[in-house]
Amino acid sequence: MNAHKILIALSFICIGIIITSVFWKQQLLLSVVLIMTAFIKEKLAPIKKGFLVFIVIGILGAATESLIIWLGNEPWTYKEPFLINIPFWLLALWGLAGTIFITLYEGILG
């Protein structure tokens, strides 16, 4: 077990929630802040192919959420969707979440 990676992952989960809660009305700013947060997380606790993971999970997570919204009689909606039923910043949030959870997984396995 790697306590340092676990602490970083848990800290960035909290940071991601706070950032999203504070900036959700400003889509472009939130996107930039989430990308910067992912960059900082990657510097503190790098993962293999971190940039690729960020991009792939960002796209797949946001696309899946968009599909669920579209197919599921709108189980939830976003106040200001930007593309395909979701706000633009959701791609960055999913990417950040993916890199954080891989860091947490690596920390637990140690």
DOROGU-593274 format. One record per residue (C-alpha): x, y, z; residue number from 1. Coordinates in nm, 3 decimals. Each point is the difference from the previous one (the first is absolute). Layout:
<atoms>
<atom u="X" v="Y" w="Z" pos="NUM"/>
...
</atoms>
This chain:
<atoms>
<atom u="0.000" v="0.000" w="0.000" pos="1"/>
<atom u="0.129" v="0.344" w="-0.094" pos="2"/>
<atom u="-0.147" v="0.251" w="0.246" pos="3"/>
<atom u="0.143" v="0.297" w="-0.194" pos="4"/>
<atom u="-0.191" v="-0.087" w="-0.318" pos="5"/>
<atom u="-0.316" v="-0.074" w="0.195" pos="6"/>
<atom u="0.020" v="0.338" w="0.177" pos="7"/>
<atom u="0.060" v="0.182" w="-0.327" pos="8"/>
<atom u="-0.293" v="-0.178" w="-0.168" pos="9"/>
<atom u="-0.239" v="0.071" w="0.288" pos="10"/>
<atom u="0.115" v="0.363" w="0.014" pos="11"/>
<atom u="-0.059" v="0.047" w="-0.371" pos="12"/>
<atom u="-0.346" v="-0.155" w="0.026" pos="13"/>
<atom u="-0.087" v="0.271" w="0.253" pos="14"/>
<atom u="0.168" v="0.269" w="-0.210" pos="15"/>
<atom u="-0.194" v="-0.111" w="-0.310" pos="16"/>
<atom u="-0.331" v="0.017" w="0.188" pos="17"/>
<atom u="0.078" v="0.345" w="0.137" pos="18"/>
<atom u="0.118" v="0.138" w="-0.336" pos="19"/>
<atom u="-0.308" v="-0.133" w="-0.180" pos="20"/>
<atom u="-0.232" v="0.136" w="0.269" pos="21"/>
<atom u="0.156" v="0.345" w="-0.014" pos="22"/>
<atom u="0.046" v="0.047" w="-0.376" pos="23"/>
<atom u="-0.284" v="-0.205" w="-0.157" pos="24"/>
<atom u="-0.170" v="0.309" w="-0.142" pos="25"/>
<atom u="0.313" v="0.104" w="-0.192" pos="26"/>
<atom u="0.058" v="-0.282" w="-0.246" pos="27"/>
<atom u="0.323" v="0.114" w="-0.161" pos="28"/>
<atom u="0.162" v="0.101" w="0.329" pos="29"/>
<atom u="-0.103" v="-0.328" w="0.164" pos="30"/>
<atom u="0.144" v="-0.198" w="-0.294" pos="31"/>
<atom u="0.332" v="0.182" w="0.026" pos="32"/>
<atom u="0.018" v="-0.039" w="0.379" pos="33"/>
<atom u="-0.080" v="-0.373" w="-0.022" pos="34"/>
<atom u="0.270" v="-0.052" w="-0.263" pos="35"/>
<atom u="0.250" v="0.191" w="0.213" pos="36"/>
<atom u="-0.102" v="-0.209" w="0.302" pos="37"/>
<atom u="0.059" v="-0.320" w="-0.198" pos="38"/>
<atom u="0.342" v="0.132" w="-0.103" pos="39"/>
<atom u="0.092" v="0.074" w="0.362" pos="40"/>
<atom u="-0.125" v="-0.343" w="0.111" pos="41"/>
<atom u="0.210" v="-0.160" w="-0.271" pos="42"/>
<atom u="0.310" v="0.186" w="0.119" pos="43"/>
<atom u="-0.057" v="-0.111" w="0.361" pos="44"/>
<atom u="-0.098" v="-0.360" w="-0.076" pos="45"/>
<atom u="0.066" v="-0.096" w="-0.361" pos="46"/>
<atom u="-0.164" v="-0.301" w="-0.161" pos="47"/>
<atom u="0.102" v="-0.184" w="-0.314" pos="48"/>
<atom u="-0.134" v="0.172" w="-0.311" pos="49"/>
<atom u="-0.176" v="0.260" w="0.215" pos="50"/>
<atom u="-0.086" v="0.234" w="-0.289" pos="51"/>
<atom u="-0.146" v="-0.283" w="-0.207" pos="52"/>
<atom u="-0.202" v="-0.125" w="0.298" pos="53"/>
<atom u="-0.133" v="0.353" w="0.058" pos="54"/>
<atom u="-0.111" v="0.033" w="-0.363" pos="55"/>
<atom u="-0.150" v="-0.349" w="-0.041" pos="56"/>
<atom u="-0.188" v="-0.006" w="0.330" pos="57"/>
<atom u="-0.111" v="0.360" w="-0.051" pos="58"/>
<atom u="-0.153" v="-0.079" w="-0.338" pos="59"/>
<atom u="-0.146" v="-0.339" w="0.095" pos="60"/>
<atom u="-0.142" v="0.119" w="0.332" pos="61"/>
<atom u="-0.162" v="0.309" w="-0.150" pos="62"/>
<atom u="-0.129" v="-0.192" w="-0.303" pos="63"/>
<atom u="-0.152" v="-0.267" w="0.223" pos="64"/>
<atom u="-0.166" v="0.261" w="0.219" pos="65"/>
<atom u="-0.136" v="0.177" w="-0.307" pos="66"/>
<atom u="-0.137" v="-0.327" w="-0.134" pos="67"/>
<atom u="-0.167" v="-0.080" w="0.333" pos="68"/>
<atom u="-0.164" v="0.344" w="0.004" pos="69"/>
<atom u="-0.114" v="-0.040" w="-0.361" pos="70"/>
<atom u="-0.134" v="-0.356" w="0.038" pos="71"/>
<atom u="-0.133" v="0.011" w="0.354" pos="72"/>
<atom u="-0.288" v="0.247" w="-0.022" pos="73"/>
<atom u="0.233" v="0.259" w="0.148" pos="74"/>
<atom u="0.075" v="-0.154" w="0.340" pos="75"/>
<atom u="0.193" v="0.321" w="0.060" pos="76"/>
<atom u="0.091" v="0.301" w="-0.207" pos="77"/>
<atom u="0.254" v="0.278" w="0.014" pos="78"/>
<atom u="-0.108" v="0.361" w="0.025" pos="79"/>
<atom u="0.223" v="0.118" w="-0.283" pos="80"/>
<atom u="0.091" v="-0.292" w="-0.228" pos="81"/>
<atom u="0.264" v="0.093" w="-0.253" pos="82"/>
<atom u="0.025" v="-0.306" w="-0.220" pos="83"/>
<atom u="-0.192" v="-0.326" w="-0.021" pos="84"/>
<atom u="-0.206" v="0.069" w="0.315" pos="85"/>
<atom u="0.299" v="0.069" w="0.226" pos="86"/>
<atom u="0.210" v="0.300" w="0.098" pos="87"/>
<atom u="0.348" v="0.020" w="-0.150" pos="88"/>
<atom u="0.169" v="-0.016" w="0.340" pos="89"/>
<atom u="-0.137" v="-0.351" w="0.059" pos="90"/>
<atom u="0.266" v="-0.144" w="-0.233" pos="91"/>
<atom u="0.273" v="0.150" w="0.220" pos="92"/>
<atom u="-0.174" v="-0.116" w="0.319" pos="93"/>
<atom u="-0.025" v="-0.359" w="-0.128" pos="94"/>
<atom u="0.365" v="0.011" w="-0.108" pos="95"/>
<atom u="0.107" v="0.127" w="0.342" pos="96"/>
<atom u="-0.212" v="-0.264" w="0.172" pos="97"/>
<atom u="0.158" v="-0.273" w="-0.209" pos="98"/>
<atom u="0.355" v="0.103" w="0.082" pos="99"/>
<atom u="-0.085" v="0.043" w="0.369" pos="100"/>
<atom u="-0.154" v="-0.346" w="0.030" pos="101"/>
<atom u="0.294" v="-0.165" w="-0.175" pos="102"/>
<atom u="0.226" v="0.176" w="0.252" pos="103"/>
<atom u="-0.222" v="-0.123" w="0.284" pos="104"/>
<atom u="0.006" v="-0.354" w="-0.141" pos="105"/>
<atom u="0.380" v="0.008" w="-0.027" pos="106"/>
<atom u="0.021" v="0.135" w="0.355" pos="107"/>
<atom u="-0.216" v="-0.278" w="0.139" pos="108"/>
<atom u="0.196" v="-0.270" w="-0.184" pos="109"/>
<atom u="0.324" v="0.169" w="0.104" pos="110"/>
</atoms>
